Amino acid sequence: MTTFVLTVTCQSTRGIVAAVSGLLAEMDCNIIDSSQFDDLGTGRFFMRVSFISEEGKTIEDLSAGLKPIADKFKMESQLHDHSQRMKVLLMVSRFGHCLNDLLYRWRIGALPIDLVGVVSNHFDYQKLVVNHDIPFHHIPVTRENKPHAEAKIMEIAEAGSTELIVLARYMQVLSDNMCERMSGRIINIHHSFLPSFKGANPYKQAYQRGVKLIGATAHYVTADLDEGPIIEQDTVRITHAQSPDDYVSLGRDVEAQVLARSIHAHIHHRVFLNGSRTVVFPPSPGSYASERMG
């Protein structure tokens, strides 16, 4: 039996949950889990339903069956086949902790994605990527060639039918044009010291100020640098006894974890854009299970 995920966004009104669950029951579907959120401030309603078609209906059959209520409630709805893996392009510069972590999670099935390739403006991780049988693309970026470099990146993304780009510590600012073309489909990770400690050596700056919490933020990329809708955040505590190098090491750990969790939420269709914010529903049962342990 195939598992499907239905996502719904619309204006809040009575009867949406009843209509969706009732129709799925009529189509011989069994709901595995369901989450919904009514934003009283904006009047927007968000819903995610994971279900099984017990009669083996196709995604086309289900879409046709759901259309009447989608029209009635003016829903922005999408239906996803859970077995279809999202196509993801990774981008990295010279910090490899997030890339290594993501490749490991991908290899054991903890992140069920299809990797289109890895793009980098340096050669540091070419061997690592190629050893995983993943295409590696070296695209150097300078102020003069930036438009050409981004055009090459988009060619690679489009050739692989990329659905999500992940900046796994890719240390280049993307143009407004690329951000707009891939709106809601680029995830970035950075430390959570912003806006206090900008520029080079943020961890050293934090050490000098005696910071007691190190954090990381994963967000969608927009034209406003590091200002996109936040998907996931976390922190780790620091004491006075930690050195600047400890700050960096602990920061890398939390960055890798936060980025992985944000990708997991996105590929399982748990993230909904809500203006400058996001609605992130909890994972379905079993969605964190790995295909193998190592």
Solvent accessible surface area in square Angstrom, and as a share of the most:
residue,aa,sasa,rsa
1,M,166,0.74
2,T,52,0.30
3,T,31,0.18
4,F,5,0.02
5,V,3,0.02
6,L,6,0.03
7,T,14,0.08
8,V,1,0.00
9,T,19,0.11
10,C,1,0.01
11,Q,103,0.46
12,S,37,0.24
13,T,76,0.44
14,R,224,0.82
15,G,41,0.39
16,I,3,0.02
17,V,61,0.35
18,A,70,0.54
19,A,27,0.21
20,V,0,0.00
21,S,39,0.25
22,G,31,0.30
23,L,31,0.15
24,L,0,0.00
25,A,65,0.51
26,E,134,0.60
27,M,21,0.09
28,D,66,0.34
29,C,12,0.07
30,N,77,0.40
31,I,59,0.30
32,I,71,0.36
33,D,31,0.16
34,S,49,0.32
35,S,18,0.12
36,Q,89,0.39
37,F,84,0.35
38,D,60,0.31
39,D,10,0.05
40,L,164,0.81
41,G,74,0.71
42,T,78,0.45
43,G,21,0.20
44,R,65,0.24
45,F,14,0.06
46,F,3,0.01
47,M,1,0.01
48,R,6,0.02
49,V,0,0.00
50,S,4,0.03
51,F,0,0.00
52,I,36,0.18
53,S,1,0.00
54,E,92,0.41
55,E,115,0.51
56,G,56,0.54
57,K,58,0.24
58,T,69,0.40
59,I,54,0.27
60,E,118,0.53
61,D,72,0.37
62,L,0,0.00
63,S,53,0.34
64,A,69,0.54
65,G,22,0.21
66,L,13,0.06
67,K,119,0.50
68,P,86,0.54
69,I,22,0.11
70,A,17,0.13
71,D,83,0.43
72,K,146,0.62
73,F,25,0.10
74,K,168,0.71
75,M,24,0.11
76,E,118,0.53
77,S,47,0.31
78,Q,114,0.51
79,L,29,0.14
80,H,38,0.17
81,D,34,0.18
82,H,93,0.41
83,S,76,0.49
84,Q,132,0.59
85,R,90,0.33
86,M,21,0.09
87,K,74,0.31
88,V,0,0.00
89,L,0,0.00
90,L,2,0.01
91,M,0,0.00
92,V,0,0.00
93,S,3,0.02
94,R,142,0.52
95,F,80,0.33
96,G,9,0.09
97,H,37,0.16
98,C,0,0.00
99,L,0,0.00
100,N,68,0.35
101,D,34,0.18
102,L,3,0.02
103,L,2,0.01
104,Y,90,0.34
105,R,69,0.25
106,W,61,0.21
107,R,98,0.36
108,I,15,0.08
109,G,5,0.05
110,A,18,0.14
111,L,3,0.01
112,P,35,0.22
113,I,4,0.02
114,D,60,0.31
115,L,25,0.12
116,V,27,0.15
117,G,0,0.00
118,V,0,0.00
119,V,1,0.00
120,S,0,0.00
121,N,14,0.07
122,H,50,0.23
123,F,113,0.47
124,D,77,0.40
125,Y,41,0.15
126,Q,75,0.33
127,K,154,0.65
128,L,48,0.24
129,V,0,0.00
130,V,77,0.44
131,N,103,0.53
132,H,36,0.16
133,D,135,0.70
134,I,9,0.04
135,P,71,0.45
136,F,29,0.12
137,H,54,0.24
138,H,56,0.25
139,I,5,0.02
140,P,63,0.40
141,V,26,0.15
142,T,72,0.42
143,R,220,0.80
144,E,149,0.67
145,N,45,0.23
146,K,52,0.22
147,P,100,0.63
148,H,121,0.54
149,A,1,0.01
150,E,19,0.08
151,A,47,0.37
152,K,78,0.33
153,I,1,0.01
154,M,11,0.05
155,E,113,0.51
156,I,31,0.16
157,A,2,0.02
158,E,100,0.45
159,A,92,0.71
160,G,22,0.21
161,S,69,0.44
162,T,11,0.07
163,E,70,0.31
164,L,0,0.00
165,I,0,0.00
166,V,0,0.00
167,L,7,0.03
168,A,0,0.00
169,R,33,0.12
170,Y,13,0.05
171,M,97,0.43
172,Q,56,0.25
173,V,87,0.50
174,L,15,0.07
175,S,38,0.24
176,D,81,0.42
177,N,91,0.47
178,M,1,0.01
179,C,5,0.03
180,E,123,0.55
181,R,111,0.40
182,M,8,0.04
183,S,75,0.49
184,G,15,0.14
185,R,92,0.34
186,I,1,0.00
187,I,0,0.00
188,N,21,0.11
189,I,4,0.02
190,H,27,0.12
191,H,22,0.10
192,S,41,0.27
193,F,16,0.07
194,L,52,0.26
195,P,105,0.66
196,S,82,0.53
197,F,18,0.07
198,K,131,0.55
199,G,64,0.61
200,A,84,0.65
201,N,95,0.49
202,P,20,0.13
203,Y,19,0.07
204,K,106,0.45
205,Q,50,0.22
206,A,0,0.00
207,Y,89,0.34
208,Q,121,0.54
209,R,180,0.66
210,G,33,0.32
211,V,31,0.18
212,K,95,0.40
213,L,80,0.40
214,I,0,0.00
215,G,4,0.04
216,A,0,0.00
217,T,8,0.05
218,A,0,0.00
219,H,3,0.02
220,Y,7,0.03
221,V,17,0.10
222,T,52,0.30
223,A,53,0.41
224,D,92,0.48
225,L,109,0.54
226,D,46,0.24
227,E,127,0.57
228,G,6,0.05
229,P,14,0.09
230,I,79,0.40
231,I,11,0.06
232,E,44,0.20
233,Q,93,0.41
234,D,53,0.27
235,T,76,0.44
236,V,46,0.27
237,R,166,0.61
238,I,4,0.02
239,T,68,0.40
240,H,167,0.74
241,A,78,0.60
242,Q,48,0.22
243,S,44,0.29
244,P,48,0.30
245,D,111,0.58
246,D,55,0.28
247,Y,6,0.02
248,V,45,0.26
249,S,62,0.40
250,L,53,0.27
251,G,0,0.00
252,R,94,0.34
253,D,79,0.41
254,V,7,0.04
255,E,1,0.00
256,A,10,0.08
257,Q,79,0.35
258,V,0,0.00
259,L,0,0.00
260,A,3,0.03
261,R,70,0.25
262,S,0,0.00
263,I,1,0.01
264,H,3,0.01
265,A,4,0.03
266,H,26,0.11
267,I,14,0.07
268,H,11,0.05
269,H,41,0.18
270,R,11,0.04
271,V,24,0.14
272,F,16,0.07
273,L,88,0.44
274,N,16,0.08
275,G,71,0.68
276,S,95,0.61
277,R,147,0.54
278,T,25,0.14
279,V,14,0.08
280,V,57,0.33
281,F,14,0.06
282,P,84,0.53
283,P,53,0.33
284,S,17,0.11
285,P,99,0.62
286,G,61,0.59
287,S,16,0.10
288,Y,114,0.44
289,A,74,0.57
290,S,42,0.27
291,E,122,0.55
292,R,119,0.43
293,M,170,0.76
294,G,55,0.53
